[in-house]
Amino acid sequence: MSGCPLHYIGNRGSGGTTRKVMQFAELDSDKWLQFAKKSGPVGRFVYGREAKLLLQFEDRVARDFDASFVVSDVEKELFMQRIPGVVPHVLPNGVDVQRFRKGEGSEFRKRHGISMTETVLLCVGRIDPQKNQLDLIRALPEWKRMNPSVHLVLVGHVTNEDYESRIRTEIRQSN
């Protein structure tokens, strides 16, 4: 249980104060650094500066909080390289496999007219701009040129109805 943020939140620190935890998932400063490396001169400057400022903020938060969490061992190693002296806990993104165990792939394929020999690309996540399902839909024609039997299946709770509407419009327009 020591890898669970709730364990830290539920335990009081010295003096009875609530402990502070931060779920970084990953270091966003590293994403900006990657953008900088792929960009031209202006992008390198802007993204590089943003990466530096964000890393300073991430460092300050990590040192101020009682515990930090990331989603993988790879992120943990990167975190320790970028923020020396702070060792985050790994709390992987999880899926409740029992919740989805009832699913029957062959029944799904039959209900939607997808043969067992056709490829299904499955995207599971809330329907929200942050998850960027529109890019998947826009990439589908290219995938279909490489594999005409590919089907994209989006599964998730709608958290942004306007975005869902944009997705449905894009699907209608692409057919």
N, C-alpha and C positions, 0 to 999 in steps of 0.2 A: 504493500500500500504506500510505501514511501515515494513512489513515482507519481502519485496522484496529487494534483493541485489541491483538492479538497482536504487531503491529509494536512497540508500546511495551513490552509485557511482555518480549519477546525482547531488547530493547536495554537495556543497563545504563546507569544514570545516572552522575553523577560519583562517583568512589570505588568503582565496581564494584557499587553497590547496585541492586537490582531497582527499576525504575520502577513507580510506582503509577498505575493507571488506574481510572476510575469510569464504568460504563455507567449513566447516569441514565435513559436512554430518554426520560423526561419529568420535569418538576419536580412531584413529588407535592404540594408546598406549594400549587401553583396549583390542584390539584383541591380541596383543602380550602378555598381561598379562594372557589372557585366554589360549593361547598356553603354557605359562609357567606352569600354574596350571595342564595341562593335560600331561606334559612331564616328562621324567625321570630327573635324577640329572643334566646332561649336558644341556638338553633343558631348564630346569628350570632356570639355570644360564644364558644361552645365551638369551633366550626370556625375562626373567625377567630384565636383564640389558637393552635390547633393549626397553622394555616397559618404564623403568625409564627414559632413555635418550629421547625417543620420547615424553613422557609426559612433560619433561622440555621444549622441543622445542614447543610443542602445547601450553603450558602455556605462553611462551614468545610471541608467535604469537598472541594469544588471547588478551594479555594485550597491545600489541603494535598496534593492529588494532582497528579501530573505531567501528566495529560491527562484530560479529561472527554468523554463521548460522549452524544449525543442522537439521536433517530431521524428528525428532519426539520428542514428549514430553519425552519419555523414554531416548533418547539421551541427551535431555536438562537437565534432572535430573542428569544423570551420569556426564555430563560436569560440572555442578555446584558443584558436589561433588569433582571432581578431580581438578577443577580450581576455587577455591572459589573466590567470588567477581566479577566474570565475568558471566553475564547472557546472554546466546545466544538467538537469535531469532529462532523460528521454521519455517522452510520453507519445507513442505513435498515434497517428490518426487511426481510429478504429471503426470497424463495421461490426454491428451485432449480427453475426452470421445466423444465429437462431431465428432472427426476425425474417430473414430471407430464405431460409432453408425450405420453406413450403413451396417456393417457386418451381415451376416445371417448364424448363426450356422448350421441350418439344411441343407442349400445349400452347405456349406463347407463339412459337413459330407457326403452328397450325392456324391459330386464331388470326394471325396477321399475314398469312400467305407467304411465309418465308421458309423455303425448303431447308433441309438439314445440311445441304451442300453450300448454301449461301453464307456469306460472311456478315456477322452482326457486329457493328461498332457500338458499344454500350457506354453511354455517359451518364453516370449517376451523381447527382448533386442538385442542390436547390436551383430552381430556375430564377436566375438573378444575373445582372450584368457582370458581377464580380466573377462568376463562373464562366462567362463568355461562350455560351452555347452558340451564339450567332456565328462565331468564327468557324465552328465545326460545320454548321449548316452551309456556310459559304465555301468551305473546302470540299464538301461532298462531291460536286461535279468533277473535281480533279481525281478524287479517290475512285469515282465511278469510271473514269477514263482508264485507270490502271486495273480496276476490278469491277466490271459491270454488275456483278451480283452482290455488291456491298449495300447494307442497310444501316442507317444511323438510327439508334433508339435513344431517346432522351427520357430519363426517369428522375423525378424529383418533385419536391413540394414547391409550389409557386410562391415566391416571396415578393415578386415584383410583377404585378399584372400588366403594366405597360410593356415591360420587357417580354413577357409571354406573348402579348399581342404582336410585338415586332417579330418574334420568332415565327409565329403562325403566318404572318404576312410574307416573311422571307421564304417560308416553305411553299406557300401558294404560288408565289412569283417564280420560284425556281423549277416548278413542275412544268 
